Amino acid sequence: MPDRDHLIFHIDVNSAFLSWTALERLAQGDSVDLRTIPAIVGGDTSTRHGVVLAKSIPTKAFGITTGEPVVNALRKCPHLVMASPDHSMYREKSRLLMEHLSGICPDIEQVSIDECYMDYSPIAAQYSSPEAAAAYIRDSVREKFHFTVNVGISDRKVLAKMASDFQKPDKTHTLYQEEIPEKMWPLPVSTLFTCGHSSAETLRKLGILTIGDLAKTDPVILESHLKSHGRSLWKYANGIDDSVVALVPSKAKGIGNSTTLSSDALTEEDARKVLLSLCESVGQRLRSSHQLAGQVCTEIRYSDFRNVSHQMPLTVPTASPDLLLESAVSLFGELWDGTPIRLLGVRTSKLVPEDEPVQLSLFDYTAPRSEKQQKLDAALDDIRAKYGKDAVKRGSFV
């Protein structure tokens, strides 16, 4: 069995261009959601030339595929709705998504405008299981941006990628080594990562129709027909991939967390418990990324969906949950109008490296407490990393 704390997620936007175009049209007053009808993005709407870049789920009933000529798609479905791509808008949607995902876990590798890999290790202690973390990612994207993603989970990048392409939309799938024969080998060889149309046709002529057929073929034979790519395909078919998540050397602008409550918070005490849990999560992620926060923001969404937020600078940059909580609660007191609360969030910004020298005030008495707190927090992080996020709980949560 794989080590579940050393897994890789592949996060992929469902029909990205189509979803983003649909949301943009709805924002501009369109009454029809393109995701709910046979619709495509691609080509020129006036000449109807070009290829299908993205399609809605209802187009599957007509056999329309991504990459085929628009003219062919229109023959299959004469009432197909067609929209031209807006690449500048897509880039902005992508930027916002990756910024959001980096706030959940800083260790991501963006591989295209609508997909990335995420190293699960830095956040493993925060969740009861990889599936729970994936569910949080999916829910947070859906709630914040109103489109959906699939999350594939494995200990190999290629398998995580394959898993994310299983049933859609808004799903989590695993594909571990022991699941390959059941979940991947029966699939058409054309669905294997990097197996294009030309390679699939060559394999078909060799009688290799499924990924399982490919996995059981002598790689020497594959190399004789497809050169080095043949061996690469054979490795992928057998789940062989030792590549790791390649981190981009860029610093997160902020780290935060938010939660939609199962029932509305009605009292300050109810809200404080939620804020404490959020500050613990944010503090752990700050420590995992070896950063300190210089500013805290508290966010509230009321039951009538009004959103309010307020932020304040910290006297001394910190990753301590207790110090973050002091500011978060203070900001909450300034914001809350007594209305039932649907969502609470805590976000930190103005991040600095944990080893950066900090100028203390002569009247600052928090330094000794902070040093002790840092040691305690580090010890708790180690315990939770080894025994799970629920190994140590605050008394107020019991």
SEPALUM-287331 format. One record per residue (C-alpha): x, y, z; residue in three letters. Coordinates in nm, 4 decimals. Layout:
N
       c1       c2       c3 sese
        X        Y        Z  Ala
...
END
This chain:
398
       c1       c2       c3 sese
   0.0000   0.0000   0.0000  Met
   0.1248   0.3543  -0.0762  Pro
   0.2222   0.5928   0.2000  Asp
  -0.0872   0.8111   0.2095  Arg
   0.1096   1.1050   0.3490  Asp
   0.3346   1.1113   0.0404  His
   0.0817   1.1346  -0.2375  Leu
   0.0309   1.3538  -0.5410  Ile
  -0.2935   1.5200  -0.6460  Phe
  -0.3714   1.6115  -1.0060  His
  -0.6295   1.8908  -1.0170  Ile
  -0.8040   1.9530  -1.3489  Asp
  -1.0803   2.2013  -1.4314  Val
  -1.3809   2.0317  -1.5882  Asn
  -1.4254   2.1657  -1.9449  Ser
  -1.2273   2.4750  -1.8486  Ala
  -1.2819   2.6966  -2.1519  Phe
  -1.6493   2.6018  -2.1754  Leu
  -1.7077   2.6522  -1.8012  Ser
  -1.5258   2.9850  -1.7898  Trp
  -1.7053   3.1100  -2.1021  Thr
  -2.0408   3.0037  -1.9569  Ala
  -1.9739   3.1887  -1.6309  Leu
  -1.8649   3.5022  -1.8164  Glu
  -2.1832   3.4988  -2.0260  Arg
  -2.4005   3.4492  -1.7184  Leu
  -2.2256   3.7446  -1.5517  Ala
  -2.3116   3.9545  -1.8571  Gln
  -2.6800   3.8665  -1.8299  Gly
  -2.7118   3.5553  -2.0477  Asp
  -3.0084   3.3476  -1.9296  Ser
  -2.8721   3.0131  -2.0526  Val
  -2.5822   2.8295  -1.8918  Asp
  -2.3750   2.6828  -2.1755  Leu
  -2.2776   2.3932  -1.9490  Arg
  -2.6370   2.2655  -1.9496  Thr
  -2.6918   2.2532  -2.3281  Ile
  -2.5000   2.1140  -2.6292  Pro
  -2.2323   2.3815  -2.6629  Ala
  -1.8703   2.4165  -2.7654  Ile
  -1.5900   2.6708  -2.7515  Val
  -1.3700   2.6975  -3.0559  Gly
  -1.3066   2.8482  -3.3952  Gly
  -1.4691   3.1547  -3.5432  Asp
  -1.8428   3.1897  -3.4798  Thr
  -1.8920   3.3873  -3.8033  Ser
  -1.7113   3.1483  -4.0405  Thr
  -1.7633   2.8347  -3.8291  Arg
  -1.4078   2.7262  -3.9006  His
  -1.1550   2.5914  -3.6518  Gly
  -1.1597   2.3044  -3.4047  Val
  -1.3478   2.2209  -3.0850  Val
  -1.1416   2.3456  -2.7903  Leu
  -1.3909   2.2517  -2.5194  Ala
  -1.7377   2.1024  -2.5018  Lys
  -2.0245   2.0709  -2.2576  Ser
  -2.1253   1.7364  -2.1110  Ile
  -2.4521   1.7227  -2.3157  Pro
  -2.2466   1.7160  -2.6390  Thr
  -2.1292   1.3622  -2.5539  Lys
  -2.4675   1.2305  -2.6661  Ala
  -2.3817   1.3503  -3.0183  Phe
  -2.0333   1.1983  -3.0257  Gly
  -1.8566   1.5340  -3.0423  Ile
  -1.4914   1.5200  -2.9373  Thr
  -1.2359   1.7806  -2.8394  Thr
  -1.0027   1.8620  -3.1295  Gly
  -1.2383   1.7722  -3.4117  Glu
  -1.3294   2.0339  -3.6768  Pro
  -1.6181   2.2625  -3.5826  Val
  -1.7825   2.1805  -3.9155  Val
  -1.7981   1.8125  -3.8189  Asn
  -1.9426   1.8967  -3.4778  Ala
  -2.2167   2.1062  -3.6372  Leu
  -2.3066   1.8188  -3.8692  Arg
  -2.3494   1.5912  -3.5696  Lys
  -2.5576   1.8481  -3.3804  Cys
  -2.7127   2.1225  -3.6016  Pro
  -2.8508   2.3114  -3.2988  His
  -2.5083   2.3192  -3.1307  Leu
  -2.4312   2.6539  -2.9639  Val
  -2.0851   2.7824  -3.0467  Met
  -1.8786   3.0407  -2.8586  Ala
  -1.5463   3.1956  -2.9511  Ser
  -1.2566   3.1598  -2.7030  Pro
  -1.1400   3.4501  -2.4872  Asp
  -0.7826   3.3643  -2.3931  His
  -0.7155   3.6763  -2.1868  Ser
  -1.0155   3.5946  -1.9686  Met
  -0.9010   3.2316  -1.9397  Tyr
  -0.5571   3.3419  -1.8221  Arg
  -0.7144   3.5541  -1.5484  Glu
  -0.9416   3.2683  -1.4374  Lys
  -0.6375   3.0411  -1.4285  Ser
  -0.4356   3.2902  -1.2248  Arg
  -0.7101   3.3215  -0.9644  Leu
  -0.7508   2.9440  -0.9415  Leu
  -0.3787   2.8779  -0.8951  Met
  -0.3577   3.1537  -0.6356  Glu
  -0.6436   2.9874  -0.4473  His
  -0.4848   2.6406  -0.4675  Leu
  -0.1492   2.7807  -0.3540  Ser
  -0.3283   2.9133  -0.0480  Gly
  -0.4433   2.5604   0.0330  Ile
  -0.1000   2.4085  -0.0295  Cys
   0.2029   2.6025  -0.1548  Pro
   0.3615   2.2964  -0.3194  Asp
   0.1990   2.2963  -0.6628  Ile
   0.3251   2.2554  -1.0174  Glu
   0.1094   2.4196  -1.2834  Gln
   0.1336   2.2207  -1.6063  Val
  -0.1256   2.4003  -1.8187  Ser
  -0.3771   2.6800  -1.7949  Ile
  -0.6343   2.4542  -1.6265  Asp
  -0.4411   2.1843  -1.4413  Glu
  -0.1715   2.1363  -1.1810  Cys
  -0.0089   1.8791  -0.9576  Tyr
  -0.0106   1.9248  -0.5802  Met
   0.2153   1.7559  -0.3254  Asp
  -0.0131   1.6293  -0.0492  Tyr
   0.2671   1.5922   0.2090  Ser
   0.2666   1.9512   0.3504  Pro
  -0.1059   1.9364   0.4304  Ile
  -0.1472   1.5678   0.5191  Ala
  -0.1665   1.6388   0.8923  Ala
  -0.4608   1.8755   0.8421  Gln
  -0.7007   1.6187   0.6958  Tyr
  -0.8392   1.2841   0.8041  Ser
  -0.7579   1.1328   0.4636  Ser
  -0.6399   1.2288   0.1140  Pro
  -0.9993   1.1982  -0.0034  Glu
  -1.1091   1.4501   0.2608  Ala
  -0.8443   1.6960   0.1407  Ala
  -0.9548   1.6450  -0.2209  Ala
  -1.3173   1.7022  -0.1217  Ala
  -1.2199   2.0282   0.0472  Tyr
  -1.0345   2.1409  -0.2653  Ile
  -1.3313   2.0594  -0.4890  Arg
  -1.5842   2.2214  -0.2547  Asp
  -1.3777   2.5363  -0.2078  Ser
  -1.3300   2.5829  -0.5842  Val
  -1.7001   2.5265  -0.6536  Arg
  -1.8070   2.7667  -0.3803  Glu
  -1.5547   3.0397  -0.4601  Lys
  -1.5500   3.0291  -0.8408  Phe
  -1.8721   2.8435  -0.9394  His
  -1.6961   2.5921  -1.1653  Phe
  -1.5790   2.2411  -1.0824  Thr
  -1.2573   2.0411  -1.0799  Val
  -1.1668   1.6739  -1.0720  Asn
  -0.8950   1.5534  -0.8358  Val
  -0.6875   1.2435  -0.9086  Gly
  -0.4896   1.0866  -0.6236  Ile
  -0.1905   0.8543  -0.6461  Ser
   0.1723   0.8103  -0.5428  Asp
   0.2762   0.8519  -0.9090  Arg
   0.2202   1.1653  -1.1172  Lys
   0.1097   0.9769  -1.4285  Val
  -0.1441   0.7763  -1.2287  Leu
  -0.2790   1.0890  -1.0574  Ala
  -0.3207   1.2417  -1.4044  Lys
  -0.5029   0.9341  -1.5336  Met
  -0.7266   0.9246  -1.2237  Ala
  -0.8388   1.2840  -1.2702  Ser
  -0.9633   1.1925  -1.6185  Asp
  -1.1990   0.9240  -1.4897  Phe
  -1.5705   0.9994  -1.4518  Gln
  -1.6522   1.3726  -1.4493  Lys
  -1.7461   1.6330  -1.3353  Pro
  -1.6641   1.7314  -0.9767  Asp
  -1.5218   1.3918  -0.8750  Lys
  -1.2317   1.2508  -0.6769  Thr
  -1.0680   0.9304  -0.7996  His
  -0.7728   0.7252  -0.6754  Thr
  -0.5384   0.5164  -0.8891  Leu
  -0.2804   0.3351  -0.6786  Tyr
  -0.0450   0.0684  -0.8124  Gln
  -0.2688  -0.2163  -0.6970  Glu
  -0.5693  -0.0544  -0.8707  Glu
  -0.4062  -0.0392  -1.2169  Ile
  -0.5342  -0.3768  -1.3482  Pro
  -0.8940  -0.2996  -1.2513  Glu
  -0.9199   0.0733  -1.3182  Lys
  -0.6718   0.1495  -1.5979  Met
  -0.5868  -0.1593  -1.8024  Trp
  -0.9401  -0.2070  -1.9476  Pro
  -0.9367   0.1483  -2.0941  Leu
  -0.8687   0.2134  -2.4658  Pro
  -0.4998   0.2693  -2.5288  Val
  -0.5816   0.6123  -2.6741  Ser
  -0.6757   0.7342  -2.3244  Thr
  -0.3237   0.6750  -2.1872  Leu
  -0.1329   0.9923  -2.1017  Phe
   0.0784   1.1117  -2.4026  Thr
  -0.0673   0.8478  -2.6363  Cys
  -0.1772   1.0597  -2.9322  Gly
  -0.3818   0.9643  -3.2365  His
  -0.0795   0.8552  -3.4417  Ser
   0.0620   0.6366  -3.1639  Ser
  -0.2786   0.4837  -3.0945  Ala
  -0.3181   0.3967  -3.4635  Glu
   0.0270   0.2323  -3.4721  Thr
  -0.0611   0.0300  -3.1637  Leu
  -0.3991  -0.0680  -3.3128  Arg
  -0.2210  -0.2160  -3.6162  Lys
  -0.0131  -0.4227  -3.3740  Leu
  -0.3308  -0.5534  -3.2113  Gly
  -0.2802  -0.3425  -2.8986  Ile
  -0.6232  -0.2009  -2.8185  Leu
  -0.6248  -0.1468  -2.4413  Thr
  -0.3795  -0.0079  -2.1903  Ile
  -0.3579  -0.3592  -2.0480  Gly
  -0.2530  -0.4937  -2.3884  Asp
   0.0195  -0.2292  -2.3989  Leu
   0.1386  -0.3035  -2.0445  Ala
   0.1880  -0.6717  -2.1291  Lys
   0.3697  -0.6102  -2.4593  Thr
   0.7461  -0.6524  -2.4819  Asp
   0.8861  -0.2966  -2.4698  Pro
   1.1481  -0.3919  -2.7295  Val
   0.8672  -0.4461  -2.9803  Ile
   0.7171  -0.1095  -2.8916  Leu
   1.0535   0.0621  -2.9358  Glu
   1.0923  -0.0908  -3.2809  Ser
   0.7722   0.0799  -3.3938  His
   0.7561   0.3944  -3.1769  Leu
   1.1221   0.4405  -3.0771  Lys
   1.1784   0.5834  -2.7278  Ser
   0.8163   0.6951  -2.7025  His
   0.7144   0.3294  -2.7158  Gly
   0.9063   0.2511  -2.3977  Arg
   0.7660   0.5632  -2.2287  Ser
   0.4128   0.4482  -2.3081  Leu
   0.4940   0.1002  -2.1741  Trp
   0.6195   0.2550  -1.8487  Lys
   0.3084   0.4688  -1.8104  Tyr
   0.0845   0.1681  -1.8816  Ala
   0.2546  -0.0097  -1.5922  Asn
   0.2413   0.2928  -1.3621  Gly
   0.6169   0.3507  -1.3744  Ile
   0.6950   0.7180  -1.3165  Asp
   0.9535   0.8531  -1.0740  Asp
   0.9018   1.2232  -1.1490  Ser
   0.8142   1.4530  -0.8593  Val
   0.6093   1.7697  -0.8229  Val
   0.8374   2.0423  -0.9605  Ala
   0.7828   2.3430  -0.7396  Leu
   0.7891   2.6871  -0.8948  Val
   1.0281   2.9093  -0.6966  Pro
   0.7748   3.1740  -0.6116  Ser
   0.6442   3.2845  -0.2758  Lys
   0.2775   3.2747  -0.1890  Ala
   0.1264   3.6175  -0.1425  Lys
  -0.0960   3.4873   0.1331  Gly
  -0.2113   3.1778   0.3179  Ile
  -0.5640   3.1372   0.4420  Gly
  -0.8524   2.9053   0.5080  Asn
  -1.2289   2.9339   0.5237  Ser
  -1.5170   2.7033   0.6030  Thr
  -1.8875   2.6957   0.5280  Thr
  -2.0659   2.6008   0.8504  Leu
  -2.2994   2.3009   0.8662  Ser
  -2.5361   2.5230   1.0662  Ser
  -2.5256   2.9004   1.1032  Asp
  -2.3144   3.0404   1.3879  Ala
  -2.5395   3.2466   1.6130  Leu
  -2.3103   3.3504   1.8980  Thr
  -1.9642   3.4959   1.9371  Glu
  -1.8564   3.1794   2.1210  Glu
  -1.9659   2.9633   1.8258  Asp
  -1.7679   3.1863   1.5898  Ala
  -1.4608   3.1881   1.8157  Arg
  -1.4352   2.8064   1.8051  Lys
  -1.4459   2.8143   1.4252  Val
  -1.1876   3.0928   1.4117  Leu
  -0.9601   2.8930   1.6431  Leu
  -0.9778   2.5907   1.4136  Ser
  -0.9038   2.8101   1.1109  Leu
  -0.6093   2.9797   1.2842  Cys
  -0.4633   2.6408   1.3754  Glu
  -0.4859   2.5323   1.0116  Ser
  -0.3380   2.8577   0.8791  Val
  -0.0626   2.8536   1.1409  Gly
   0.0357   2.4976   1.0481  Gln
   0.0522   2.5868   0.6797  Arg
   0.2636   2.8933   0.7559  Leu
   0.5067   2.6775   0.9515  Arg
   0.5122   2.4126   0.6763  Ser
   0.6118   2.6816   0.4263  Ser
   0.8616   2.8329   0.6768  His
   0.6916   3.1718   0.6695  Gln
   0.5479   3.4224   0.9153  Leu
   0.2441   3.6441   0.8606  Ala
   0.2555   4.0198   0.9037  Gly
  -0.1160   4.0819   0.8489  Gln
  -0.4426   3.9027   0.9318  Val
  -0.7826   3.9310   0.7641  Cys
  -1.1133   3.7954   0.8968  Thr
  -1.3932   3.7202   0.6495  Glu
  -1.7629   3.6708   0.7244  Ile
  -2.0428   3.5567   0.4954  Arg
  -2.3858   3.6002   0.6494  Tyr
  -2.6809   3.3672   0.5952  Ser
  -2.8219   3.6181   0.3446  Asp
  -2.4923   3.5836   0.1492  Phe
  -2.3579   3.9299   0.2309  Arg
  -1.9782   3.9287   0.2541  Asn
  -1.7691   4.1511   0.4810  Val
  -1.4004   4.1450   0.5702  Ser
  -1.1459   4.3511   0.7593  His
  -0.7711   4.3254   0.8056  Gln
  -0.5071   4.4521   1.0438  Met
  -0.1245   4.4448   1.0622  Pro
   0.0496   4.2411   1.3312  Leu
   0.3036   4.4036   1.5625  Thr
   0.5384   4.1077   1.5104  Val
   0.5139   3.8575   1.2199  Pro
   0.3972   3.5187   1.3497  Thr
   0.2794   3.1676   1.2677  Ala
   0.1342   3.1100   1.6150  Ser
  -0.2359   3.0081   1.6105  Pro
  -0.2941   3.1862   1.9429  Asp
  -0.1531   3.5165   1.8187  Leu
  -0.3405   3.4851   1.4901  Leu
  -0.6576   3.4130   1.6859  Leu
  -0.6227   3.7280   1.8974  Glu
  -0.6282   3.9415   1.5830  Ser
  -0.8951   3.7348   1.4091  Ala
  -1.1299   3.7616   1.7081  Val
  -1.0617   4.1361   1.7400  Ser
  -1.1494   4.1848   1.3725  Leu
  -1.4582   3.9664   1.4133  Phe
  -1.5787   4.1902   1.6948  Gly
  -1.5492   4.4938   1.4684  Glu
  -1.7296   4.3242   1.1785  Leu
  -2.0130   4.1151   1.3197  Trp
  -2.3580   4.2748   1.3217  Asp
  -2.5310   3.9910   1.5070  Gly
  -2.6698   3.8280   1.1911  Thr
  -2.6426   3.4447   1.1583  Pro
  -2.3099   3.3479   0.9991  Ile
  -2.2842   3.1032   0.7075  Arg
  -1.9054   3.1149   0.6452  Leu
  -1.5947   3.2262   0.8316  Leu
  -1.2464   3.2751   0.6931  Gly
  -0.9009   3.3761   0.8142  Val
  -0.6366   3.4892   0.5666  Arg
  -0.2812   3.6029   0.6280  Thr
  -0.0611   3.8188   0.4069  Ser
   0.2620   4.0207   0.4102  Lys
   0.4504   3.6938   0.4507  Leu
   0.8194   3.6894   0.5435  Val
   1.0673   3.4002   0.5808  Pro
   1.0652   3.2561   0.9324  Glu
   1.4382   3.3223   0.9710  Asp
   1.4166   3.6881   0.8665  Glu
   1.5317   3.9249   1.1462  Pro
   1.2363   4.0979   1.3122  Val
   1.2571   4.4422   1.4734  Gln
   1.0909   4.4233   1.8157  Leu
   0.9532   4.7172   2.0064  Ser
   1.1098   4.8006   2.3451  Leu
   0.7622   4.7570   2.4882  Phe
   0.6947   4.4227   2.3201  Asp
   0.6567   4.1528   2.5840  Tyr
   0.5445   3.8767   2.3444  Thr
   0.8908   3.7572   2.2368  Ala
   0.9532   3.5124   2.5258  Pro
   0.6038   3.3717   2.4931  Arg
   0.6450   3.3458   2.1147  Ser
   0.9672   3.1451   2.1488  Glu
   0.8011   2.8965   2.3838  Lys
   0.4936   2.8880   2.1631  Gln
   0.7049   2.8147   1.8549  Gln
   0.8589   2.5122   2.0256  Lys
   0.5166   2.3907   2.1369  Leu
   0.3664   2.4408   1.7912  Asp
   0.6584   2.2544   1.6306  Ala
   0.6114   1.9634   1.8726  Ala
   0.2385   1.9500   1.7990  Leu
   0.3092   1.9585   1.4247  Asp
   0.5413   1.6575   1.4627  Asp
   0.2823   1.4620   1.6612  Ile
   0.0045   1.5348   1.4126  Arg
   0.2273   1.4542   1.1157  Ala
   0.3096   1.1152   1.2671  Lys
  -0.0239   1.0165   1.4216  Tyr
  -0.2818   1.2236   1.2299  Gly
  -0.4430   1.5641   1.2652  Lys
  -0.6742   1.4480   1.5476  Asp
  -0.3929   1.3034   1.7633  Ala
  -0.3884   1.6244   1.9682  Val
  -0.6981   1.8358   2.0221  Lys
  -0.7688   2.1463   2.2232  Arg
  -0.9953   2.0929   2.5183  Gly
  -1.2520   2.3322   2.3713  Ser
  -1.2986   2.0956   2.0759  Phe
  -1.3601   1.7849   2.2869  Val
END
